[in-house]
Amino acid sequence: MRLTYTPLNLGRYLVWGGFALILLLAPLIFSKGSALSILSQIGTVMIFGLSYNMLLGQGGMLSFGHAVYSGLGAFFAIHAMNSSGLGAAVPTSLIPLAGGVAGMGFGVLFGYVTTKKSGTTFAMITLGLVELVFACSLMFPGFFGGEGGITTNRVRGEAFMGITYGPQVQVYYLIAAWLFISTVAMFAFTQTPLGRMANAVRDNPERVEFIGYDTQWVRYLTLILSAFFAGISGGLSAINFEIVSAENVSAIRSGSILLFVFIGGIGFFFGPLLGTIVGVFFSVMLSDFTPAWQLYLGLFFILLVRYAPAGLSSLILMLLRVAGARKFGRIWKPLLGVGVCALVGLVGMVMGIEMLYHLTLDAANGSVMTRFGQAIDTKSAAPWLVAGAFLLAGIVGYRRFQPGYYAVWSDVNAEIVAQQRGGVA
């Protein structure tokens, strides 16, 4: 018998341990107001985003209808909670499994049809599928509850060790536990032969078929597993909000998760986690302060696609690579200059947008608006001049610092590539 030594992957244990620690400590740090509710929502959407990335990031399947599996899983989960028979037998902690099994079941049903095609055809079929399911949600109110949806009460049955899921913090920790389990399981999938084969089908389906694999079955099985985790996300959403409506199976929800995953970076496993945080910030937190949140989200997405098409994850990893090569000292000054100029320009742009929105949508309440504790008269020339000055200063400063930063950035990355090639050689 031959013995081999396998070194301990300490870095992986530190990453997963840090992830678990963040989930445990987050409610202690963000414990005021609606912070726990937002954290709970972020957790459910993270699972949804990771499940979608199994299709797009790993399998190269652009889907416009992934909300079908999350939404139908949520409907089955909420019916399980309301059922006097099944609901009494299944504790609230395991209700997400009902959503996961339902999502997997519909993945088996719908996936066999949708995965027969790939590329643009697959995307169009999924778009038609989500519209079909959304129409059915309004046509069959007996199951879907019509436009009002279906409500439930998550406080059900006898309390177990004082856990009733009445307090929001208990719901958060339930979502956090399922998030950690689901994240580990989906990461483990990336290391399996099926996960590797999904990458191969994404990159070169013709070669995969040439060596004897059925690409349709690879896509099909990947979609089934993705639908299972999407259903878990839907079940947790049903517990968190205690209501499920037609919006849960809409194309809008599918488009939102697509946007979030693209923002985080589809080429990286942790991309959906970052994208979800940014997406929830825009759609939940920022929407409480301004009606222009969708405009800001759109502008942010356009700028990200323009300057970092691989998502936020790519920016972070590139900066970490520079720092790891001990060359960050050469770029931080020009990077700071570009960042300050961009921030100044952003302040001017936001001031202009907010004043314009107030004049067009809220003029009936007068010309004075309040932002950040300051009263601003939108019909006065001074605020517009200040906003224009900030915007102009940001643009001029950016155009002045950007060429120097780009030159230094290019030189540093060229040196890193040369060092790596020399090390390999």
ABEGO torsion letter per residue (X at the ends): XBBBBBBBBAAAAAAAAAAAAAAAAAAAABABEAAAAAAAAAAAAAAAAAAAAAAAAAAGBBBAAAAAAAAAAAAAAAAAAABAAAAAABBAAAAAAAAAAAAAAAAAAAAAAAAABBEAAAAAAAAAAAAAAAAAAAABAAAAGEAAEBBBBABBEBBBGGBAGABAAAAAAAAAAAAAAAAAAAAAAAABAAAAAAAAAAABAAAAAAAGBBAAAAAAAAAAAAAAAAAAAAAAAAAAAGBBBAAAABAAAAAAAAAAAAAAEAABAAAAAAAAAAAAAAAAAAAAABAAAAAAAAAAAAAAAAABAAEAAAAAAAAAAAAAAGAAAAAAAAAAAAAAAAAAAAAAAAAAAAAAAAAAAAAAAEABBBBGGBBBBAABAAAAAAAAAAAAAAAAAAAAAAAAAAAAAAAAAAAAAAAAAAAAX
